[in-house]
């Protein structure tokens, strides 16, 4: 237990006390006012419910990370979860279910996070964000994911076309 000096009256009081017993000054109230000044306006704040839903359903595209302004994390989600998800669905489907547990736990973590902590982490004016950069990165990453998916499906397409041609040749002979 330490003594701190009151900013209003100059007298010392315990750091365990919520307010100064002499004048009623509250260091917690001042800290909350300072936090309020660094937060984005209500209309620009991000919702933890929306972030959780995006995480749950579009985690392979990193949509929740783009929404929260975390471009680096979004790109990591795209290359990590997106590619692993496509590969697991192609070669070992039970792995896709196991991989889905990761965004499920992250979504739950976002939903149960206290609003004050969420606001300080994601709705802070001081955190560097570039909305146009986020949008551009999201579009580029989705195009890359689409091209990877097309590249992975092309061999199967060509095999199906070849089988159809062979079947046509066999049918034409009889």
NUZAZA-514986 format. One record per residue: x, y, z of N, C-alpha, C, O in turn. Coordinates in steps of 0.02 Angstrom, whole numbers, padded with zeros to 5 digits, always signed. Layout:
! NUZAZA-514986
XYZXYZXYZXYZ/...
! end
This chain:
! NUZAZA-514986
+00043-00059+00000+00000+00000+00000+00045+00062+00000+00089+00068+00042/+00033+00106-00047+00073+00166-00054+00028+00227-00049-00033+00224-00058/+00059+00283-00034+00023+00346-00032+00034+00384-00097+00090+00388-00122/-00019+00412-00124-00013+00453-00184-00038+00523-00167-00078+00533-00122/-00012+00572-00206-00030+00641-00193-00091+00660-00235-00094+00646-00295/-00139+00692-00202-00200+00713-00236-00184+00771-00282-00150+00818-00262/-00209+00769-00344-00196+00822-00392-00239+00884-00378-00222+00939-00401/-00292+00877-00340-00337+00933-00325-00315+00972-00263-00305+01032-00266/-00307+00936-00206-00293+00971-00144-00220+00964-00121-00198+01000-00077/-00182+00918-00152-00111+00911-00135-00098+00866-00075-00039+00854-00059/-00148+00841-00041-00138+00798+00017-00129+00726-00007-00151+00707-00061/-00096+00686+00035-00083+00616+00018-00141+00572+00041-00173+00584+00092/-00154+00519+00001-00204+00470+00020-00183+00402-00009-00140+00399-00053/-00214+00350+00015-00196+00281-00004-00212+00268-00077-00263+00290-00103/-00168+00230-00110-00181+00211-00180-00237+00159-00185-00262+00146-00239/-00256+00130-00129-00311+00081-00127-00379+00116-00125-00430+00085-00140/-00380+00180-00105-00443+00217-00101-00465+00240-00170-00423+00256-00212/-00530+00240-00183-00557+00262-00247-00556+00337-00255-00547+00363-00310/-00565+00373-00199-00566+00446-00201-00524+00474-00143-00511+00440-00094/-00505+00537-00151-00469+00572-00097-00519+00587-00041-00573+00614-00054/-00501+00569+00021-00549+00581+00076-00558+00655+00092-00607+00674+00124/-00511+00698+00071-00515+00769+00086-00559+00807+00036-00602+00847+00057/-00549+00795-00028-00585+00836-00078-00631+00795-00124-00672+00825-00159/-00624+00728-00125-00666+00687-00167-00639+00674-00237-00673+00645-00279/-00577+00695-00250-00546+00684-00315-00538+00609-00329-00520+00571-00284/-00553+00588-00391-00549+00517-00408-00500+00507-00466-00512+00530-00521/-00443+00473-00453-00396+00459-00508-00426+00413-00561-00409+00419-00620/-00471+00367-00540-00503+00323-00588-00547+00362-00637-00549+00346-00696/-00583+00412-00611-00626+00452-00654-00585+00491-00705-00606+00498-00762/-00528+00516-00684-00484+00553-00730-00457+00506-00784-00453+00525-00843/-00439+00446-00764-00413+00397-00812-00467+00379-00863-00453+00372-00923/-00529+00370-00840-00585+00354-00885-00599+00411-00933-00614+00399-00992/-00594+00474-00909-00604+00531-00953-00550+00533-01007-00565+00546-01066/-00488+00518-00987-00433+00517-01035-00444+00462-01088-00431+00473-01147/-00467+00403-01066-00482+00348-01112-00537+00368-01160-00534+00351-01219/-00589+00403-01135-00645+00424-01177-00621+00470-01232-00647+00468-01288/-00572+00513-01217-00547+00560-01267-00508+00526-01322-00504+00552-01377/-00478+00467-01308-00439+00433-01359-00480+00384-01400-00454+00356-01449/-00543+00374-01382-00585+00327-01420-00616+00361-01481-00626+00422-01482/-00631+00321-01531-00664+00345-01591-00735+00367-01573-00763+00344-01523/-00766+00410-01614-00836+00428-01602-00881+00366-01608-00863+00317-01641/-00939+00368-01576-00984+00310-01574-01000+00283-01643-01005+00223-01653/-01008+00328-01692-01028+00306-01759-00972+00270-01796-00986+00233-01844/-00909+00278-01774-00853+00247-01808-00826+00186-01770-00780+00153-01794/-00853+00171-01712-00828+00116-01672-00847+00049-01703-00899+00041-01735/-00803+00001-01693-00814-00066-01717-00851-00107-01665-00843-00096-01605/-00891-00153-01688-00932-00195-01643-00897-00262-01632-00874-00294-01680/-00895-00284-01570-00865-00349-01556-00910-00406-01579-00885-00460-01594/-00976-00394-01582-01022-00445-01608-01008-00456-01683-01003-00513-01706/-01003-00402-01720-00989-00407-01792-00922-00441-01804-00917-00484-01848/-00872-00421-01766-00805-00451-01774-00808-00526-01761-00777-00565-01797/-00845-00547-01710-00852-00618-01695-00887-00656-01750-00868-00712-01767/-00940-00627-01777-00977-00660-01831-00934-00667-01893-00933-00719-01925/-00898-00613-01910-00852-00617-01967-00798-00670-01956-00780-00706-02002/-00774-00674-01895-00723-00724-01879-00751-00794-01887-00717-00839-01913/-00812-00804-01866-00843-00870-01868-00855-00894-01939-00842-00953-01955/-00879-00850-01983-00899-00873-02049-00850-00857-02105-00849-00892-02156/-00809-00804-02098-00763-00785-02152-00691-00784-02128-00650-00744-02152/-00674-00828-02081-00607-00827-02053-00554-00844-02105-00498-00819-02100/-00570-00884-02154-00521-00903-02206-00500-00844-02248-00447-00845-02279/-00542-00792-02250-00526-00731-02288-00498-00677-02242-00481-00623-02266/-00494-00689-02177-00468-00640-02130-00515-00580-02123-00492-00526-02105/-00579-00589-02136-00627-00534-02136-00630-00498-02068-00634-00437-02066/-00628-00536-02014-00631-00506-01948-00570-00462-01935-00576-00409-01904/-00512-00483-01957-00451-00444-01947-00452-00381-01990-00431-00328-01967/-00476-00386-02052-00483-00326-02093-00532-00278-02061-00520-00217-02060/-00587-00304-02035-00638-00262-02003-00608-00225-01943-00625-00167-01931/-00565-00258-01905-00536-00228-01846-00474-00186-01862-00443-00158-01817/-00456-00182-01926-00399-00140-01946-00332-00173-01937-00281-00138-01935/-00329-00238-01933-00267-00275-01924-00249-00310-01990-00262-00369-01999/-00219-00272-02036-00206-00298-02103-00156-00355-02102-00165-00405-02137/-00104-00349-02062-00054-00402-02057-00084-00468-02033-00070-00521-02061/-00126-00464-01982-00159-00524-01957-00206-00552-02010-00212-00613-02017/-00239-00508-02047-00286-00532-02099-00249-00571-02153-00272-00623-02175/-00192-00546-02174-00152-00581-02224-00129-00648-02197-00128-00698-02233/-00109-00649-02134-00088-00712-02103-00146-00761-02102-00137-00821-02114/-00207-00737-02086-00266-00781-02086-00279-00808-02156-00296-00866-02164/-00272-00765-02206-00285-00787-02275-00237-00842-02294-00258-00895-02319/-00173-00831-02283-00125-00881-02304-00124-00941-02257-00110-00997-02279/-00138-00930-02195-00139-00986-02148-00203-01026-02151-00203-01083-02173/-00256-00995-02128-00321-01030-02123-00351-01044-02192-00380-01097-02203/-00345-00996-02237-00375-01005-02303-00344-01063-02342-00380-01107-02366/-00279-01063-02347-00246-01115-02385-00251-01182-02349-00265-01233-02380/-00241-01182-02283-00249-01244-02245-00320-01271-02250-00331-01332-02254/-00369-01226-02249-00438-01247-02254-00453-01280-02321-00485-01332-02324/-00429-01250-02375-00440-01279-02442-00405-01346-02448-00433-01394-02473/-00343-01348-02425-00306-01411-02429-00338-01466-02386-00342-01524-02407/-00361-01447-02327-00392-01497-02283-00458-01522-02312-00474-01581-02306/-00496-01477-02342-00559-01499-02373-00546-01544-02433-00584-01590-02447/-00490-01531-02467-00474-01571-02526-00447-01640-02508-00464-01690-02540/-00404-01643-02457-00368-01705-02443-00389-01741-02379-00387-01802-02376/-00408-01703-02327-00425-01734-02263-00479-01693-02229-00464-01652-02186/-00543-01704-02247-00599-01663-02221-00604-01659-02145-00625-01606-02121/-00588-01711-02105-00594-01701-02033-00548-01646-02005-00563-01616-01954/-00494-01632-02040-00449-01579-02019-00483-01511-02024-00469-01466-01985/-00529-01503-02072-00565-01440-02080-00606-01425-02018-00610-01367-01996/-00637-01476-01989-00676-01466-01928-00630-01444-01871-00648-01399-01832/-00573-01476-01865-00525-01458-01812-00501-01386-01821-00494-01349-01773/-00487-01367-01884-00465-01299-01898-00519-01248-01882-00504-01191-01865/-00582-01268-01888-00638-01223-01874-00642-01206-01799-00673-01156-01781/-00613-01248-01757-00614-01234-01685-00573-01172-01667-00587-01138-01618/-00523-01156-01708-00481-01098-01695-00522-01033-01700-00523-00994-01652/-00557-01020-01756-00597-00959-01758-00656-00959-01710-00678-00907-01688/-00681-01018-01694-00735-01023-01645-00712-00996-01578-00747-00956-01546/-00654-01018-01556-00628-00994-01491-00611-00919-01495-00622-00883-01446/-00586-00896-01552-00571-00825-01559-00634-00783-01557-00636-00730-01527/-00687-00807-01590-00751-00771-01590-00779-00767-01519-00803-00715-01498/-00776-00822-01483-00800-00822-01414-00759-00774-01372-00786-00738-01329/-00694-00774-01383-00650-00728-01347-00669-00655-01361-00670-00614-01315/-00685-00639-01423-00706-00571-01440-00772-00554-01406-00781-00499-01381/-00819-00602-01406-00885-00589-01377-00884-00579-01302-00922-00539-01275/-00840-00616-01266-00839-00610-01193-00791-00557-01168-00788-00543-01109/-00752-00528-01213-00704-00476-01194-00743-00416-01167-00792-00395-01198/-00722-00387-01110-00757-00328-01084-00756-00271-01136-00706-00262-01172/-00810-00234-01140-00817-00181-01190-00761-00129-01183-00736-00105-01234/-00742-00112-01122-00689-00062-01112-00623-00086-01142-00588-00048-01174/-00608-00149-01132-00546-00176-01158-00548-00180-01235-00499-00164-01269/-00605-00201-01262-00613-00203-01334-00605-00133-01364-00571-00125-01415/-00637-00083-01333-00632-00015-01358-00560+00010-01357-00538+00042-01404/-00524-00003-01303-00455+00020-01298-00411-00014-01350-00363+00015-01374/-00427-00076-01367-00385-00113-01413-00402-00099-01486-00357-00093-01527/-00466-00093-01502-00486-00088-01573-00519-00021-01591-00523-00006-01651/-00543+00018-01544-00577+00081-01560-00538+00141-01536-00567+00192-01517/-00473+00136-01535-00429+00188-01510-00408+00234-01567-00390+00210-01621/-00412+00300-01556-00391+00348-01608-00316+00343-01623-00295+00357-01679/-00277+00325-01573-00205+00325-01580-00177+00266-01619-00120+00267-01640/-00218+00214-01629-00192+00156-01666-00193+00173-01740-00244+00197-01766/-00138+00160-01775-00134+00178-01846-00179+00133-01888-00175+00072-01884/-00221+00164-01929-00266+00126-01972-00271+00162-02039-00271+00223-02042/-00275+00124-02090-00285+00151-02156-00343+00112-02188-00334+00055-02208/-00400+00143-02191-00459+00108-02217-00450+00088-02290-00469+00033-02310/-00421+00133-02330-00412+00117-02401-00361+00061-02408-00369+00017-02450/-00309+00062-02367-00259+00009-02369-00289-00058-02349-00272-00109-02378/-00333-00057-02300-00367-00118-02279-00411-00145-02335-00410-00205-02350/-00448-00102-02367-00492-00123-02421-00452-00151-02479-00469-00203-02507/-00400-00116-02498-00358-00138-02554-00325-00205-02538-00323-00250-02580/-00299-00211-02478-00268-00274-02458-00319-00331-02458-00303-00387-02479/-00379-00318-02435-00431-00369-02434-00448-00392-02504-00454-00452-02517/-00455-00345-02550-00472-00363-02619-00415-00403-02651-00428-00454-02684/-00353-00381-02641-00296-00417-02670-00292-00488-02641-00281-00536-02678/-00300-00494-02576-00296-00560-02544-00353-00606-02567-00342-00666-02576/-00412-00579-02576-00467-00621-02600-00455-00643-02672-00473-00699-02691/-00426-00600-02713-00409-00619-02781-00357-00674-02780-00362-00722-02819/-00307-00668-02737-00256-00720-02731-00287-00786-02710-00271-00839-02737/-00333-00784-02661-00366-00845-02638-00406-00876-02695-00406-00937-02703/-00441-00835-02733-00480-00861-02789-00435-00894-02841-00450-00948-02866/-00379-00861-02856-00333-00890-02905-00302-00955-02879-00293-01002-02918/-00287-00959-02815-00261-01021-02787-00313-01077-02792-00297-01134-02808/-00375-01060-02777-00429-01109-02782-00437-01134-02854-00445-01193-02866/-00434-01087-02901-00440-01105-02972-00381-01150-02992-00390-01200-03026/-00320-01131-02970-00261-01170-02987-00265-01241-02958-00242-01288-02990/-00294-01247-02899-00300-01313-02868-00353-01355-02903-00348-01417-02903/-00404-01323-02931-00458-01362-02961-00446-01376-03035-00482-01418-03063/-00399-01344-03067-00387-01354-03139-00369-01426-03157-00397-01452-03205/-00324-01459-03121-00309-01529-03139-00370-01574-03138-00378-01617-03182/-00413-01566-03089-00473-01607-03085-00520-01592-03144-00552-01636-03171/-00523-01528-03163-00564-01509-03220-00539-01542-03284-00577-01570-03323/-00473-01538-03295-00445-01567-03356-00454-01643-03357-00465-01672-03410/-00449-01675-03299-00461-01747-03297-00533-01763-03315-00546-01811-03351/-00580-01724-03290-00650-01735-03305-00664-01725-03380-00701-01763-03410/-00633-01674-03409-00642-01662-03481-00613-01720-03521-00643-01743-03569/-00554-01744-03501-00523-01800-03536-00566-01863-03531-00573-01900-03580/-00594-01876-03472-00638-01934-03463-00700-01928-03507-00722-01977-03536/-00727-01868-03512-00786-01857-03554-00769-01869-03628-00809-01899-03664/-00711-01846-03650-00690-01858-03719-00681-01932-03733-00701-01958-03785/-00650-01967-03685-00640-02039-03693-00708-02074-03698-00718-02119-03739/-00755-02054-03656-00822-02084-03657-00856-02070-03724-00889-02114-03751/-00848-02009-03750-00876-01992-03816-00846-02036-03871-00882-02058-03916/-00780-02049-03867-00748-02092-03917-00774-02163-03912-00786-02196-03963/-00782-02186-03851-00807-02255-03841-00878-02260-03867-00896-02309-03900/-00920-02211-03852-00990-02211-03874-00994-02206-03951-01039-02234-03982/-00947-02168-03981-00947-02160-04054-00928-02225-04089-00950-02237-04146/-00888-02267-04058-00867-02330-04088-00925-02380-04089-00927-02423-04133/-00970-02376-04043-01024-02426-04038-01086-02400-04065-01137-02435-04066/
! end
